[in-house]
Amino acid sequence: MINIKKTEISENKKFYTDKNIRNKIRKIIEEDFFNLCYLCETHNNRGFQIEHFFPKGKNYFPEKINDWNNLFLSCPTCNQVKPKSINTKKSEEILNPCLDDVENAIELRKNNVENGQEKIKIEITSSEKNNYKIENTIKLLERIYNGCNSESLEYMKIRKEISEKIRIFEELLKIYKGLKLKILKKPYENKIIEFLQKSYNLEKNNIDFNKLGFISFKRQIISFKRQIIKDNPDYKEFEKYFD
């Protein structure tokens, strides 16, 4: 999960019903969330949905059905895997990436193979060890990434995508580290920065990275890539580009 700053909109648009306004609002939400699912950080290419952070059901928060601050971007997989009980009451709340500093509360890493399967390791980094929101968020991410307490197999698809993207990113770092001349390193440096930032103004590179297999994966899995940088002192220089 990554921190999100939602666009401020006028009061008369916070509760919307007109179809034209809905379409405009959706576009703003997609831009605010960098076209990423707020839970798994995959890119909006699979029919993403506008999700209600606090459920809109009549027994929960029907007044929030069109509340601007309650509208999030989610992939169908996470919407399907997420338990119905999430955010239905205070004890079931998870971290809100628009309000909570999720980037400094949880660490995400692709772990080594366990029992023949790769796992995503999720750890608390916040000093608030007994924070129920953090604990609930970790349980949810364990379900999404590792299939814990879930009958869905969709997590395998997500994890496979993450593994491939991490492999590409680590290969890019390896090439960058192996180059000695600054003029040769610069294009790779730019590409690494692009992969690490949520909002990146693309610089012109003189290398066709697509031909090399380093196809940009559109800001996906940012938290995983940033954790690789944090864990490796050799790449400390890139932390200043975290936005």
C-alpha positions in Angstrom: 0.0 0.0 0.0 1.1 3.6 -0.7 0.1 6.9 0.7 -2.6 8.7 -1.4 -3.5 12.4 -1.4 -7.0 12.9 -2.8 -7.8 15.9 -4.9 -9.9 18.5 -3.1 -13.3 19.0 -4.8 -16.1 21.4 -4.3 -18.8 20.6 -1.7 -21.5 20.3 -4.4 -19.5 17.4 -6.0 -18.8 15.4 -2.9 -22.2 13.7 -3.2 -22.8 13.1 -6.8 -25.6 11.4 -8.7 -25.4 12.9 -12.2 -23.8 10.4 -14.7 -21.6 13.1 -16.3 -20.3 14.1 -12.9 -19.7 10.4 -12.0 -17.5 9.9 -15.1 -15.5 13.0 -14.2 -15.2 11.9 -10.6 -14.0 8.5 -11.7 -11.3 10.0 -13.8 -10.1 12.1 -10.8 -10.1 9.1 -8.6 -8.1 7.1 -11.1 -5.5 9.9 -11.3 -5.4 10.3 -7.5 -4.7 6.6 -7.0 -2.1 6.6 -9.9 -4.4 4.1 -11.7 -3.3 1.5 -9.0 -5.4 -0.7 -6.8 -5.1 0.8 -3.3 -4.5 -2.7 -1.8 -2.3 -4.8 -4.1 -0.8 -1.9 -6.2 -1.5 -3.6 -9.6 -2.3 -1.3 -12.5 -5.8 -0.4 -13.7 -6.0 -2.7 -16.7 -8.5 -5.3 -15.5 -11.8 -3.4 -15.2 -11.1 -1.6 -11.9 -14.0 -0.7 -9.7 -14.8 2.3 -7.5 -14.9 0.8 -4.1 -16.5 2.2 -0.9 -13.8 2.1 1.9 -16.6 2.0 4.4 -19.3 -0.3 3.1 -22.4 1.4 1.7 -24.9 -1.3 2.8 -28.0 -0.2 4.6 -26.8 -1.9 7.8 -23.5 -0.1 7.7 -22.9 3.4 6.2 -25.6 4.1 3.5 -24.9 7.8 4.0 -21.4 7.3 2.6 -22.6 5.8 -0.7 -21.5 8.9 -2.7 -19.2 10.5 -0.2 -16.1 11.7 -2.1 -13.8 10.7 0.8 -15.2 7.2 0.8 -14.5 6.4 -2.9 -11.4 4.3 -3.6 -9.9 2.5 -6.6 -9.8 -1.3 -6.3 -9.1 -4.2 -8.6 -11.8 -6.9 -8.9 -9.6 -9.5 -7.3 -9.1 -7.5 -4.1 -12.7 -6.6 -4.0 -13.6 -10.3 -4.3 -11.0 -11.5 -1.7 -11.6 -8.8 0.9 -13.9 -10.0 3.7 -17.3 -8.3 3.9 -16.6 -7.5 7.6 -13.7 -5.0 6.8 -14.5 -1.5 8.0 -18.0 -2.5 9.2 -17.2 -1.4 12.7 -14.3 0.3 14.5 -12.6 -3.0 15.6 -12.6 -4.1 11.9 -11.1 -1.0 10.4 -7.9 -1.1 8.3 -5.4 1.6 7.5 -6.7 4.4 5.3 -4.0 5.3 2.8 -5.5 8.7 2.4 -5.2 9.5 6.1 -2.7 7.1 7.6 1.0 6.9 6.8 0.8 3.3 5.4 4.2 3.5 3.8 5.9 3.8 7.2 3.6 1.4 9.0 4.1 -1.8 7.0 7.0 -3.4 5.0 6.3 -5.6 2.0 8.9 -8.0 0.6 8.9 -11.0 -1.7 10.1 -13.7 0.6 12.0 -16.9 -0.3 10.2 -20.1 -1.3 8.4 -21.9 1.6 7.1 -25.4 1.0 7.6 -25.0 -2.7 5.7 -21.7 -2.9 6.9 -18.1 -2.9 5.4 -15.9 -0.1 5.0 -12.2 0.4 6.4 -11.2 3.8 4.4 -8.4 5.6 5.8 -6.8 8.7 4.9 -4.0 11.0 7.5 -1.1 11.0 5.4 1.3 13.0 6.2 1.8 16.8 2.5 1.2 17.4 2.8 -2.6 17.7 -0.7 -3.0 19.1 -2.5 -0.8 16.6 -5.6 -2.7 15.5 -5.8 -1.0 12.2 -2.3 -2.1 11.3 -3.0 -5.7 12.5 -6.2 -5.8 10.4 -4.4 -4.4 7.4 -1.7 -7.1 7.6 -4.3 -9.8 7.9 -6.0 -8.5 4.8 -2.8 -8.2 2.8 -1.8 -11.8 3.9 -5.2 -12.9 2.4 -4.6 -11.0 -0.8 -0.9 -11.9 -1.4 -0.6 -15.3 0.3 -4.2 -16.7 0.2 -4.4 -16.9 4.0 -7.9 -17.8 5.3 -9.3 -17.6 1.7 -10.6 -20.2 -0.7 -9.8 -17.9 -3.7 -6.8 -18.8 -5.9 -6.6 -15.3 -7.3 -3.7 -14.5 -5.0 -1.5 -16.8 -7.1 -2.0 -14.6 -10.1 -1.1 -11.4 -8.2 1.9 -13.0 -6.6 3.2 -14.2 -9.9 2.9 -10.7 -11.4 4.7 -9.3 -8.4 7.5 -11.8 -8.7 8.1 -11.1 -12.4 8.1 -7.3 -11.9 10.5 -7.6 -8.9 12.8 -9.8 -11.1 12.9 -7.1 -13.8 13.5 -4.3 -11.3 16.4 -6.3 -9.6 17.9 -7.0 -13.0 17.9 -3.3 -13.8 19.6 -2.5 -10.5 22.2 -5.1 -11.1 23.1 -3.7 -14.5 23.2 -0.1 -13.1 25.6 -1.2 -10.3 27.9 -3.0 -12.8 28.4 0.1 -15.0 31.3 2.4 -14.1 31.0 5.3 -16.5 28.5 8.0 -15.4 27.3 8.6 -18.9 26.4 4.9 -19.2 24.7 4.8 -15.8 22.5 7.8 -16.3 19.8 6.2 -18.5 19.5 3.3 -16.1 19.4 5.7 -13.2 16.5 7.5 -14.8 14.6 4.3 -15.4 15.1 3.2 -11.8 13.7 6.5 -10.6 10.8 6.1 -12.9 10.0 2.7 -11.3 10.2 4.1 -7.8 8.0 7.2 -8.1 4.3 7.6 -8.0 4.3 10.7 -10.2 7.2 10.7 -12.6 8.0 13.1 -15.4 9.6 10.9 -18.0 13.1 12.0 -19.1 14.3 11.2 -22.6 16.6 8.2 -22.6 18.9 7.2 -25.4 18.3 3.5 -24.6 15.3 1.5 -25.8 14.4 -0.3 -22.5 11.5 -2.1 -24.2 13.9 -3.9 -26.4 16.0 -4.9 -23.4 12.9 -6.3 -21.7 12.6 -3.6 -19.1 9.0 -2.6 -20.0 7.7 0.0 -17.6 5.1 -1.4 -15.3 3.4 1.9 -14.7 4.3 2.6 -11.1 3.1 -0.8 -9.9 4.2 -2.5 -6.7 6.0 0.7 -5.6 6.1 -0.4 -1.9 8.0 -3.6 -2.9 10.5 -1.8 -5.1 11.2 0.9 -2.4 11.7 -1.8 0.2 14.4 -3.3 -2.0 16.1 0.1 -2.0 15.8 0.5 1.7 17.2 -3.0 2.4 20.3 -2.5 0.3 22.9 0.1 1.3 24.3 0.1 -2.3 21.2 1.9 -3.5 20.7 4.3 -0.6 21.1 7.2 -3.1 17.7 6.4 -4.6 15.7 7.0 -1.4 15.7 10.7 -2.0 13.5 10.1 -5.0 10.6 8.6 -3.0 7.6 10.9 -3.4 
